[in-house]
Amino acid sequence: MKKILLFAAFICCLMTSCKEPEVYLFSYFKGNGEDGLHLAYSYDGLKWETLKNDKSFLTPQLGKDKLMRDPSITRDDEGTYHMVWTTGWWDQGIGYASSKDLVNWSEQKNIPVMAKFPGTKNSWAPELFYDRKDKTFYIFWSSTVPGAFPEIATAKNEAGLNHRQYYITTKDFKSFSETKLFFEPGFSVIDGTIFHKGGTYYLFVKNENSMPAEKNIRVTKHTAPYGFPTDVSPAITGDYWCEGASPLEVGEYVYLYFDKYMEGKYGAIRSSDMENWEDVSDSISFPKGTRHGTAFKAPQSLLEELLKL
């Protein structure tokens, strides 16, 4: 009888893939990004705690300023973690590295995403999205290309900035598609991020307009991870400035975390239907100094190793 039960369990395991329990990780930077990558973890999506005593996991080596801001991490089907980041305030490329364990990283690589767009001012907040349907990585970011779009009124500290989102695709991070325009909603737009649920792709973006000030997060949706409609929703965040949206599915909810950068803290909203959003900022806690990062899932066994550091 025992052999029969063991065999039945084995068959059940095969049918259900015996998936290892997952936990939640969050990549972020602190200060101006000079010391590099920081990681936090959570079991419930609400309480986030530091890893490695909040010390850096990777020191930046690329770009004019050698920064590692806005680190975006995603995991592929083989278990490799891929990361892109902002290397400096006025660079025309972005940074890339990969790791199997989030501790030992590949050589840092500059991807010259805007090299063929003369005069480009910046390449900010690159985001990674891995489309498992066709095993393709989408990398998208915000750049200001002078004269490319009608000028908009800006505050003095944002003079000359008029961002739009551009993108490339890759399957191996060795060869890349040509850079193309990704999203042009008719306003200055930064910090795009994609979330896939139930056959629908959701694109969250920040309206960066400063005259009058918006500084809030909007959403649009589509049946593919490109070609998003530009008729975005009204602001889904509240009466505060925020940026760096990062979605994460936790149980019945999708949480959207964001950097309340004027207040020096993190906030969040959540939804069970992707239409109605509830502000739960008072229910979450992040490590002090957390700046613009990305939430992602990882095997529990990986967290157990990271907790030993």
C-alpha positions, 0 to 999 in steps of 0.5 A: 500500500505504501508503494502505491501511495508513493507512486500516486504522489509521484504522478500527482507531482508530475501533473502539478509540476510540484512547484516550489513555494515562492516568496517576494523580492524587491530590487531597489537603490538608495541615495543617488544610486552610487553604491548599487543594487539593494534587495528586500524580501517579503512573505505577504507583499506588505512587510518588506525587510532588507537582505544582507543588512541592506548592503549592496549586492552589485556595485555599478561600473558603467556610465558617465556617473557610474550609478545603478538607479531604477534596477529592474529584475525579471527571471526567465524560464531557466531560472536566470535573473536578468537586470537592467538599470539607469547608469547615469543622468545623461547617458544614451545607454543602459546597464545590463547584467545577469545572475543565477543567485542574485549574488554572483553577477555577470560582467556589466554590459552597456546597451547603447539603446539611443546611439542612433538618435543624435542629441538624445539627452537621457535613457531613464528607468529601463524596465524588463518584461519577459513575455513567456508566450514567445520567450522574448524580453522587452526592454523599454525606457524613457528618453528625451530626443530634442525636437522629436515631439511638440514642446510642452510647458515645464517647470524650470528644473525640468526645462528641455525634458519631454520624455517618450518611451522607446524599446528594444527586444531580445531573446539572449541579450547578445543581439537586439532589435532596432530601437523603436518608439514604444509609447507616445501618449501626448504627454511627457511619460516615464517609468513604464512597467508591464503586467500580464494577467488573464490574457491581457497586458497592462501598461502602467506609466507615470504622467511626468508633466509639470505645468500643470503638475501631474506626477501620477500613475496611469494605466492602459491595456492591450492584447500584446506587450506592444502597441498599447492604446494611448488613451490612458486611464485617469490617475489611479494614484492619489493626491501625491507625487509618485513614480516607479510603479511596480506590479506584483500579484499576491493572492487575490490582489495585484499590488502596485508599489511606487516611490512617493519620492517627495515624501521619502517613502513607499506607497501602494494601491491594490486591485482584485479586478484591475479596474478598481484600485484601493490605496493601501499605503498605510498597510505596507512597510519598506526599508528606510531609503528605498527608491524606485525598484521592482517587485518579483517572485523567487523560489523560497530556497533562494531566499533561504540562501540570501538570508545567510549572507 
